Amino acid sequence: MVGDDAQSIYAFRGSKIELILGFGKEFVGAQEIVLNQNYRSNQPILDLAERVISHNSGQKKKELFTENPERIDVHFFAARNQTDEAEYIVRTLEALYLPDITPKVDVKTGVKTYFEIETEKLDEPKLVAEDDPVSNMFDMYLDHSLEMTIPSASYKTAYTSFDWATPKKRDWKLVEKLNDCAILYRTHSQSRALEETFLKRGLPYRLVSGTKFLDRKEIKDVLAILKFVANGDDRISLTRFLPQLLDGVGPKSLERMIAYLDDQSYPLQPKLLDKLMKLLQKIETTYSHHTKLIDMSKELLESVGYLGYLRQEYPQKEEFLSRSENIGELYSLMLRFDETEDTIEQKLQLFLNDISLMTNQDDAQEESGPKIQLMSLHQSKGLEFETVFLVGVEDNLLPHANSFVEPDGIEEEVRLAYVGVTRAKKNLYLIAAESRINFGQVQANPISRIFRPFLNQYTKRAL
């Protein structure tokens, strides 16, 4: 039997770590051979991995070592928000693989900047005193509740809309090593902010075994509903969501409904007419009673029955949760529009315009050429990369919020973090955001309890 108990990460699919941990008890006298020499990663990465897995007292101790002479520091970056998280990745890649770019150096701090970040400096409460060591910053985070929500008004400038017309881009076509770089995240919904920034910066990316955010079924469904709200003559959008929301509506019934809407003298069956009119009335009522885009969208999806459809279509908990989180990211995109004084009609139209611009940028990406890989931690198992960015190193993301209430959930998350760390061969960057938008609200999560005790000793603070 061959296996690594530290990489058992598929419990939700029936994987049982006890098969490895209990093997010696079931087969008494079996010889155990520990393969603890690592041929992939340098020693600082292995040292951190060993500390991460030490959270699980039942795991087999291996004391990983390598003969690789390179000793490259693992870096930790405290981002301001998920946009800053993505911007840090871009400028780090530029520093690693585009050394011909001349950085701008701050004469006071010595900090190098490889391009200007387009958000203003925030007048926000400081979580860290400027001269505090990194360890004190972690203690500050411990004082915050897991459910703490920061008023979005104080973070308004952090989430301003991208200027799609004048993106600042680099030429990545000749950087073949971009194919050997990966961004790992706990949930697929985290890719949204990364994709948005990379499209703006012209950084080509590839979603591994996944679908680009705007191409995901539930996102297309919700956008179709919102497009119809904005334009009642949008028959394409109506055709997409009507069969999902109305039971018993197939192609023929749908065709009759559309014909009736185009010409109300068309003889539509009373049963179909009643269904159609009730749905349209719910849409109109919900839309007219709101001034906030997020609130309107949340009530709309519930009242027209889309969330019920989603639960029925994806009965498995993990799948439904993943798709719900994607819709939550769509709410996050709406936040900057809700902070304006515009009417609900104006907010919706500006939001849909922004989505259209993102889609155009996405379509313009070249199919060929090197691309950075984006994937979930589960998908990364068995793979390796020269450079790895592990994003969302925060409680409620890694470990995931569900793991706090599931049996042995935290232990599974520890193994998942171990897998993420050990994908890196040379460069490893851990990133946590001080705040991120979740389901349309700006929230602050503590730095991940999995990594928090070891960051001061086993990582170098990145600026």
Secondary structure, DSSP 8 states (H G I E B T S, - for coil): ----GGG---GGGT--THHHHTHHHHSTT-------B-SSS-HHHHHHHHHHHTT-TTS-----B---------EEEEESSHHHHHHHHHHHHHHHH-TTS--EE-TTT--EESS---S-------SS-TT--HHHHHHHHHTS-TT-B--GGGGGGGG----TTS------TT-GGGGGEEEEESSGGGHHHHHHHHHHHT--EEETTS--GGGSHHHHHHHHHHHHHH-TT-HHHHHHHHHHHSTT--HHHHHHHHHHHH-TTS---HHHHHHHHHHHHHHHHHHHT-S-HHHHHHHHHHHTTHHHHHHHH--SHHHHHHHHHHHHHHHHHHHHHHTSS--HHHHHHHHHHHHHHHHHHHHTS-SSS--EEEEEHHHHTT--EEEEEE---BTBBTTBGGGGTSTTHHHHHHHHHHHHHTTEEEEEEEEEES-EEETTEEE---B-TTTGGGHHHH-EE--
